[in-house]
Amino acid sequence: MSRAPSHAEIAAFLAANLPQTKCTVEAVSSTGTATVRHPVGSAELRPGGTVSGPVLMTVADVALYVALLGQIGIKPLAVTTSLNINFLRKPAADKDILGVCRMKKVGRTLAVGEVDLFSDGDPEPVAHAVGTYAIPRA
């Protein structure tokens, strides 16, 4: 296993390699946890004033990626193999979305984690996701 990268190293990696994402790294640890933030504005809303499903999926996927990289080191070719989400309640249209991830198992070739998604400031999750990542061999 590689040396655990710092918060700043992971944030710089995301900025350089995923410039299309609006997610920012709030926290990351070498124990397989991470929190990411996605700002919500009119571009993230669908009719009815709710945050779109693709935005929530993005936050979940990025949170999983950040948590995994925090644990195994920066491995750009780690890729999502599955991502399942349950939408629990309507997110606030005027609050950032936070994704809080905890890796459940990190093996040699596969890793599984779960993410709770929140409207910033609300303790009740708006969605819950479980994802699997394939880890590249050395």
Backbone hydrogen bonds, N-H to C=O, Kabsch-Sander energy under -0.5 kcal/mol:
donor,donor_aa,acceptor,acceptor_aa,energy
2,S,72,I,-1.1
10,I,6,S,-2.3
11,A,7,H,-2.6
12,A,8,A,-2.5
13,F,9,E,-2.2
14,L,10,I,-2.6
15,A,11,A,-2.3
16,A,12,A,-2.1
17,N,13,F,-2.5
18,L,14,L,-2.9
21,T,18,L,-1.8
24,T,37,R,-2.4
26,E,24,T,-0.6
26,E,35,T,-2.7
27,A,35,T,-1.9
29,S,33,T,-2.2
32,G,29,S,-1.2
34,A,101,C,-1.6
35,T,27,A,-2.5
36,V,99,G,-2.2
37,R,24,T,-2.5
38,H,97,I,-2.4
41,G,39,P,-0.5
44,E,41,G,-1.6
45,L,42,S,-1.1
46,R,50,T,-2.6
49,G,46,R,-1.7
50,T,46,R,-0.8
52,S,44,E,-2.8
56,L,52,S,-1.7
57,M,53,G,-2.7
58,T,54,P,-2.2
59,V,55,V,-2.4
60,A,56,L,-2.2
61,D,57,M,-2.7
62,V,58,T,-2.9
63,A,59,V,-2.4
64,L,60,A,-2.2
65,Y,61,D,-2.3
66,V,62,V,-2.8
67,A,63,A,-2.5
68,L,64,L,-2.5
69,L,65,Y,-2.8
70,G,66,V,-2.4
71,Q,67,A,-1.1
71,Q,68,L,-0.7
72,I,68,L,-2.9
73,G,69,L,-2.1
75,K,73,G,-0.8
78,A,75,K,-2.2
79,V,134,A,-1.7
81,T,132,T,-3.2
82,S,132,T,-1.6
84,N,130,V,-2.9
86,N,128,H,-2.9
88,L,86,N,-0.6
88,L,126,V,-2.7
89,R,126,V,-1.6
95,K,92,A,-0.8
97,I,38,H,-2.7
98,L,118,F,-2.8
99,G,36,V,-2.6
100,V,98,L,-0.5
100,V,116,D,-2.9
101,C,34,A,-3.2
101,C,99,G,-0.6
102,R,114,E,-2.3
103,M,32,G,-2.9
104,K,112,V,-3.0
105,K,112,V,-2.0
107,G,105,K,-0.5
107,G,110,L,-3.0
111,A,133,Y,-2.2
112,V,105,K,-2.9
113,G,131,G,-2.4
114,E,102,R,-2.3
115,V,129,A,-2.9
116,D,100,V,-2.4
117,L,127,A,-2.7
118,F,98,L,-2.5
120,D,96,D,-3.1
122,D,119,S,-2.6
126,V,117,L,-3.1
127,A,117,L,-1.3
128,H,86,N,-2.2
129,A,115,V,-2.8
130,V,84,N,-2.5
131,G,113,G,-2.5
132,T,82,S,-2.4
133,Y,111,A,-2.7
134,A,79,V,-3.1
135,I,109,T,-2.8
